[in-house]
Amino acid sequence: MKRLKQILNNIIISSSYKDSIIEIQRKITLISLISLVGIIILTSLGITAFFQNNITVGIFDLFTGLMLVITQILIRKKNRYNLSGIIIIEDSGR
């Protein structure tokens, strides 16, 4: 159980920011959770749209979910949470 909690904590809060100010941790957690929820919802809606023969909506949803995944990977590598937070919130709001 402790190992699972450590893995989830590493996914939600980047390991380089664990010892930083609590306000920064809250912002990073919010960005990660919004992105994770967006990825899950958009992927499921995209797959559902394909099954309902609505290919345009399916492609758009899956593309937007893919953009969220790419953004999450980039913010982990570059540690640019301000710009990536704006992209994630804007991308999820479409």
N, C-alpha and C positions, 0 to 999 in steps of 0.2 A: 504494500500500500504506500509506503514511504517513497519507493522508487517511482511509482505512477504519479504521485504528487509532485515529485521533482521534475519529471518529464513534462507534465502539464504546465508547471511553473516556468520551465524553460521555453515552452512554446508561447505562452502568453506574455511573459516578461523576458526580454532578451537578457542573456547571462551577463552582458557587460554593464547593465544598469541595475543589478540587484542591490548594490551598496549605495545607490544614489539617493537623492532626496525623495521623500514619499510622494510629493506632488508630481515629480517626473514619472515615478512608477505608476501612478494613477493614470496619467495621460497615455503612457505606453500600453497599459492594460486595456484602456478604453479603445484605443486604436486597434489593438489586436482582436478584441472581442467583436467589435463592429465588423471587422474584416472577416473573421471566422464565421459569424452568423450570415454575412452576405454571401460567402463562398458556398455554404451549405444550402441556403435557400435558392440561390441562383442556379446552382447545379441541378437541384431537384426540379425546379421549374423548367429548366432547359430540357431535361430528359422527358418530362411530362409533355412539353410542347411538341417534341419530336413524335411521341406516341400518338398525339392528337393531330398529326399531319400539319402542324403549324411551324414549318421549317424556319421561317424568318425570325420568329420570336425565339425559337429554340437556339438558333445560332447566336442571336444577340445576347441571350441570357448566359449561354456557355462562354461566349467571348468576354462578357463582363466579369464572370466568375474567374476566368483565366487571368484577366487583368489584375484582379484582387490577389490571386496567388503570386503572380509575378511581383506585384508591389510589396507583398509580405517578404518575399525572398530578398528583394533589393534593400528594404529597410534593415533587414538583419545583417546584410553585408556592408552597407554604407553608413549605418547609424544616422540616417537623416529622417528623423521622425516628424519634424514639422511639415516638410513638403509632402512626405508620404501620407501623413494624416489627412491633409487636404485632398489628396488624390483619392484616398480610400473613401472618405465621406462623400465626396462628389460622385464617385463611381457607384457607391451603394444607393445613392439617392435617385438614380436614373429610373 
